[in-house]
Every structure is written in structure tokens, then in C-alpha cells.
Amino acid sequence: MEKVSATNTDDTRIIAITVINPDPEQAQKIANAVRDLAAQHITQVMDIEAVNVVDSANLPTSPVSPSVPKWTLIGAVIGIIIAVAVVVIQHLLDDSIKSSEDIEKYLGISTLALIPMNQAEEEIASRRRSPRKGKEKVVLGTDDEKARSFKSSDINKNTNNKNSKRNADGIEFMED
């Protein structure tokens, strides 16, 4: 991709010619050719005898773009911003209950006791990737109306389905 541009510095008669080319020698040749053609054209248009050439094109020793350190830094900053955004969004969207304080805060149910999980239960829970990340089982107190209604509905569900079984697909069916 070739790009040639000419700019005029403020309040001067100097024109700067810039050429961007993958080959530095070719860029130098193009800049010098544009300079020579511009000098001829300016003498004809302005009706002057000669145009003073301040400098010939320099041979670049290093590429102008892309700037590897700059883009590496920009990429690292964008990566960190995206990682922080993902962590914050996961934290904001996490509505799992992790402690007895969470139960009291969100459900308004007091806890009766905390039972520590043993090592085997922790391994099973981690394999299942359960949303509960605490290391305790929570036993709900029976002094709250909400807890009693929750437990009674759970008991009724289990007693009504004593004759039901599930197949390998998880479909429940009744036995006579």
C-alpha cells in the first residue's frame, strides 16, 4: 500500500513530502521524484525562475508503523479491562447463597445450625459444580413461618411420589 502526502508548515513556504511504502528505498525514490515534479510544476504555475530544495528524502532506518511496543501495551490494557469487566459482571450476576447470613438476608429465614461438610461431600460437590461454594450445610430453623411452609411442602412432595420412579432420562413415571 503506497501513500504520498504533502503538507505546508504554518506561515512558511516549505512543503514537506511524506511517502509510506513497505520498501524504504522505494519510499525515498518516490519522495525525491515527487519533489522534483513539484518543483517543476511550481516554477511553471507561479512564474518564478527556481524553487529552492531544502533537503532530499532521507532513507528510513526503522519502520514507521506498526509500533510493536505501543500496540502490545494497548492490547495488554484492553485485555485487562475485558478481564476485569468479566469478573465484575460475574460477581454482579451471581445470586447463589453462600452463607447463613445470605439466607437470613435474602429469604428472611433464620438458620438453626451449620453442619460442616466432610471431604467426600466436598469432592462430590466440586465435581457437580454446584453453585454453592460454602463448606457448610445449612439447616433451616423451624421457628419461622416461611421455613415451616417450605419444609411441609417438601415433605408433601416426597410423600405424594413414593410410588414414582425416574428412568435414565430423568422422566418420572408412576408404578402401580
Backbone torsions as a table, in degrees:
resi	resn	phi	psi	omega
1	MET	NA	123.7	180.0
2	GLU	-106.7	144.4	178.8
3	LYS	-145.5	127.3	179.0
4	VAL	-122.4	132.4	176.8
5	SER	-139.9	149.2	177.1
6	ALA	-128.3	129.9	-179.3
7	THR	-126.5	147.8	178.5
8	ASN	-107.4	122.6	178.3
9	THR	-68.6	146.2	-177.0
10	ASP	-57.6	134.7	174.9
11	ASP	56.7	31.5	176.0
12	THR	-136.8	171.3	175.8
13	ARG	-105.3	15.7	-178.4
14	ILE	-90.2	132.6	176.8
15	ILE	-112.9	125.0	178.6
16	ALA	-98.8	127.9	-179.7
17	ILE	-107.5	128.1	-179.2
18	THR	-122.0	133.1	178.2
19	VAL	-126.8	130.4	176.5
20	ILE	-112.3	121.1	-178.4
21	ASN	-151.5	145.0	178.5
22	PRO	-61.5	-29.8	179.7
23	ASP	-96.5	116.1	-176.4
24	PRO	-64.2	-36.2	179.5
25	GLU	-67.5	-40.0	177.9
26	GLN	-64.9	-39.5	177.6
27	ALA	-61.4	-41.1	178.9
28	GLN	-64.4	-43.0	179.4
29	LYS	-63.7	-42.6	-180.0
30	ILE	-63.5	-44.8	-179.2
31	ALA	-62.1	-42.0	178.8
32	ASN	-66.9	-37.9	179.0
33	ALA	-67.1	-41.6	177.9
34	VAL	-64.4	-38.7	178.3
35	ARG	-61.2	-45.2	-179.1
36	ASP	-66.9	-43.6	179.0
37	LEU	-65.7	-39.7	179.0
38	ALA	-65.0	-38.2	179.2
39	ALA	-63.8	-43.1	178.2
40	GLN	-64.3	-43.9	-177.9
41	HIS	-66.3	-41.0	-179.3
42	ILE	-64.9	-40.0	179.3
43	THR	-64.6	-35.2	179.1
44	GLN	-74.2	-43.3	-175.6
45	VAL	-73.8	-43.1	-175.3
46	MET	-84.6	-10.3	-179.4
47	ASP	57.2	54.3	177.3
48	ILE	-121.9	164.6	-176.6
49	GLU	-77.3	-42.5	-176.7
50	ALA	-152.9	157.3	175.6
51	VAL	-112.4	131.7	178.6
52	ASN	-81.9	127.5	177.0
53	VAL	-95.6	119.3	-176.7
54	VAL	-76.7	-44.3	-174.2
55	ASP	-155.0	150.1	173.7
56	SER	-90.3	168.7	-176.8
57	ALA	-66.8	139.7	177.9
58	ASN	-88.4	147.6	175.3
59	LEU	-85.3	114.7	-178.1
60	PRO	-66.7	140.8	179.3
61	THR	-97.9	-19.8	178.3
62	SER	-137.7	152.7	-179.5
63	PRO	-65.8	145.4	179.3
64	VAL	-76.2	-39.6	179.5
65	SER	-146.6	157.6	-4.8
66	PRO	-79.6	150.1	177.9
67	SER	-87.6	103.2	-174.7
68	VAL	-60.7	-47.4	179.5
69	PRO	-61.9	-39.4	-179.7
70	LYS	-63.5	-48.2	-178.1
71	TRP	-71.3	-29.1	174.5
72	THR	-65.4	-44.2	178.6
73	LEU	-64.3	-44.3	178.5
74	ILE	-61.7	-43.2	178.2
75	GLY	-62.4	-42.2	178.8
76	ALA	-63.7	-43.4	179.5
77	VAL	-63.9	-44.5	178.6
78	ILE	-63.7	-40.1	177.6
79	GLY	-61.6	-42.9	178.6
80	ILE	-65.3	-41.4	179.1
81	ILE	-62.8	-43.1	179.3
82	ILE	-65.4	-42.0	179.4
83	ALA	-63.0	-43.6	178.6
84	VAL	-64.3	-40.4	179.2
85	ALA	-63.1	-41.6	178.8
86	VAL	-63.6	-44.5	-179.7
87	VAL	-63.3	-43.9	-179.7
88	VAL	-64.5	-43.4	-180.0
89	ILE	-65.1	-41.7	177.0
90	GLN	-61.3	-41.5	-179.7
91	HIS	-66.0	-42.1	-179.0
92	LEU	-68.6	-32.2	-178.3
93	LEU	-89.2	-6.0	-179.5
94	ASP	-78.2	111.0	-179.8
95	ASP	-113.1	21.9	179.6
96	SER	-77.5	153.5	179.6
97	ILE	-93.0	124.7	-174.3
98	LYS	-113.2	-16.2	-177.1
99	SER	-149.4	171.3	178.7
100	SER	-67.3	-29.3	176.9
101	GLU	-63.8	-36.6	177.1
102	ASP	-64.0	-39.1	179.0
103	ILE	-63.3	-46.5	-180.0
104	GLU	-65.4	-37.4	-177.3
105	LYS	-71.4	-48.5	-172.8
106	TYR	-89.2	-34.7	-175.5
107	LEU	-102.9	-16.8	-178.7
108	GLY	71.6	23.6	-179.8
109	ILE	-110.8	133.4	177.9
110	SER	-84.6	149.9	179.4
111	THR	-93.9	140.4	-179.8
112	LEU	-85.8	-42.4	-178.6
113	ALA	-158.6	161.4	173.6
114	LEU	-115.7	126.6	-179.6
115	ILE	-110.3	119.0	-179.8
116	PRO	-64.7	143.1	177.4
117	MET	-83.0	145.2	176.0
118	ASN	-89.1	175.0	-173.3
119	GLN	-62.2	-41.0	-178.4
120	ALA	-65.3	-41.1	179.2
121	GLU	-66.3	-34.9	177.4
122	GLU	-64.3	-42.3	179.8
123	GLU	-65.7	-41.8	178.5
124	ILE	-64.1	-43.3	-180.0
125	ALA	-64.5	-38.5	179.8
126	SER	-71.5	-32.8	177.2
127	ARG	-68.6	-36.2	179.3
128	ARG	-77.3	-14.2	-178.1
129	ARG	55.7	52.2	179.1
130	SER	-69.5	150.3	-179.6
131	PRO	-69.7	-16.8	-179.6
132	ARG	-78.5	122.4	-176.5
133	LYS	-109.4	-0.4	179.1
134	GLY	-74.6	168.4	-179.2
135	LYS	-110.0	25.3	-179.4
136	GLU	-137.0	149.6	170.0
137	LYS	-91.0	146.5	-177.7
138	VAL	-110.6	127.2	175.6
139	VAL	-104.2	123.3	-177.2
140	LEU	-79.1	143.5	177.1
141	GLY	-74.5	154.9	-178.7
142	THR	-100.2	5.0	-178.1
143	ASP	-81.8	-11.0	178.8
144	ASP	-95.6	145.4	178.3
145	GLU	-65.0	-39.3	179.8
146	LYS	-63.1	-41.9	-179.8
147	ALA	-64.7	-43.0	179.6
148	ARG	-63.3	-42.5	-179.1
149	SER	-68.4	-35.9	178.0
150	PHE	-65.0	-46.8	-178.8
151	LYS	-66.9	-39.6	-179.1
152	SER	-67.8	-37.2	177.6
153	SER	-68.5	-34.4	178.0
154	ASP	-68.4	-40.1	178.8
155	ILE	-66.9	-43.3	179.2
156	ASN	-62.4	-37.6	179.9
157	LYS	-65.2	-41.6	-178.8
158	ASN	-71.5	-37.2	-178.9
159	THR	-75.4	-30.6	179.0
160	ASN	-71.4	-23.4	-175.1
161	ASN	-111.4	32.8	179.8
162	LYS	-65.1	-32.4	-177.4
163	ASN	-92.6	5.3	-179.0
164	SER	-95.3	149.7	177.5
165	LYS	-136.0	159.1	177.8
166	ARG	-113.1	141.1	175.3
167	ASN	-88.0	-174.0	-175.9
168	ALA	-64.5	-24.7	179.8
169	ASP	-85.4	-2.4	179.6
170	GLY	86.6	11.8	178.9
171	ILE	-87.2	128.9	-176.1
172	GLU	-89.5	136.1	176.4
173	PHE	-138.0	156.5	-176.3
174	MET	-98.1	139.8	173.2
175	GLU	-101.9	145.2	176.4
176	ASP	-90.4	NA	NA
